[in-house]
Amino acid sequence: MGSGSSKSVYCSTHGLMVCPICGSALVEIQYRGRKPDVLALAKRGDFRCFVGCLRVDLHDKIVDGVNYRGKVFVKPIFARVSVG
């Protein structure tokens, strides 16, 4: 995936964003890969950043049928668009 900053991500609507797998605070992540579908997300006009949890040592569990052992949790963040 890439590297992450050490600063936790705070959302003014939702508060401190935490990992649904281990409960650690999410951090902003810089994507350095070449997957076309991920790069397409980053090119969208409303894309802001990727946030995620790099604590793979705590991801040794299955959540909603997905095995997260050794995997980074990543979520794209998009700007809210108000219609008026």
Stockholm file with secondary structure:
# STOCKHOLM 1.0

chainA/1-84         MGSGSSKSVYCSTHGLMVCPICGSALVEIQYRGRKPDVLALAKRGDFRCFVGCLRVDLHDKIVDGVNYRGKVFVKPIFARVSVG
#=GR chainA/1-84 SS CCCEEEEECEETTTEECBCTTTCCBCEEECCCCCCHHHHHHHTSTTEEEEEEECCGGGCCSEETTEECTTCCEEEEEECCCCCC
#=GC SS_cons        CCCEEEEECEETTTEECBCTTTCCBCEEECCCCCCHHHHHHHTSTTEEEEEEECCGGGCCSEETTEECTTCCEEEEEECCCCCC
//
